[in-house]
Amino acid sequence: MLAPGGVRIFVATKPVDFRKGHDGLTALVKNELRRDPF
């Protein structure tokens, strides 16, 4: 996998419930990382 310079990639180490869709995943990222995922 190649990423453009300056791009940070985070990998989840716990299972993620994708049944919640993109909005659920976005909320999880905001809660865990205290950052905007976009």
N, C-alpha and C positions, 0 to 999 in steps of 0.2 A: 504494500500500500504506500503510495507516495502522496504527500501533502505539500501544498505550496508553502513557501517560507513564511514564518510567523504564525502559522496555524497550530493551535494546540488541540490534541486529541485526547479525550478522556475515555477510559474503559471501565464499565461497571464490574464490580467484583462480587455483587450480590445478584440473585435472580430478579428480573424485572417482569411485572405482569403487563404484557402488551395488550391485554383485553381492554385496558383503559384507553387505548388509542394514543394519538400524538399529544393530546391535551394532558392526559394522565402522566405521560413520560415527561412532558415539559414541567408539570407541577413537581414531579419527583426531583428533577434536576435543580429547579429553583430552591427546593427545600434542602436538599443535600449539600449543594455547592454554594448556596447563597449568592447565585449569579444568574444572569439572564442567559439561557442557552443559545440565544440567537445573537 
